[in-house]
Amino acid sequence: MKKETKQEKRIKRHRRVRAKISGTGDVPRLCVFRSHNHIYAQLIDDEKGITVLDSSDMGKETKKNQKDGAGKVKKAFEVGKEIGQEAIKNKIQKVVFDRGGYKYHGRVKSLAEGAREGGLKF
């Protein structure tokens, strides 16, 4: 019997969460993806199937605000703050948080806190 990998378990958790939540035009879904070195966030309208906004720690604004040698958790906070501010500019105040099957801990938690500081409610 084959043992499930961490990635397969995460995808299974993500599918289970996605069965219950979805984003609309008024209240998009804030989706988080965490790679080994980077973190990405998107605001998604599931009704139309489009990405409204996106942000990552490789964007120009985020890199400008980061100090050299900043840790991944601090970078995640900046990404959350940036996507929160962009959403407010686009008249989006409320979102549904989709942690992507990851634990609400570390970089994912930091991104959520940054988004709240940026002005988003969820």
Secondary structure, 3 states (H helix, E strand, C coil): CCCCCHHHHHHHHHHHHHCCCCCCCCCCEEEEEECCCCEEEEEEECCCCEEEEEEECCCHHHHHHCCCCCCHHHHHHHHHHHHHHHHHHCCCCECEEECCCCCCCCHHHHHHHHHHHHCCEC
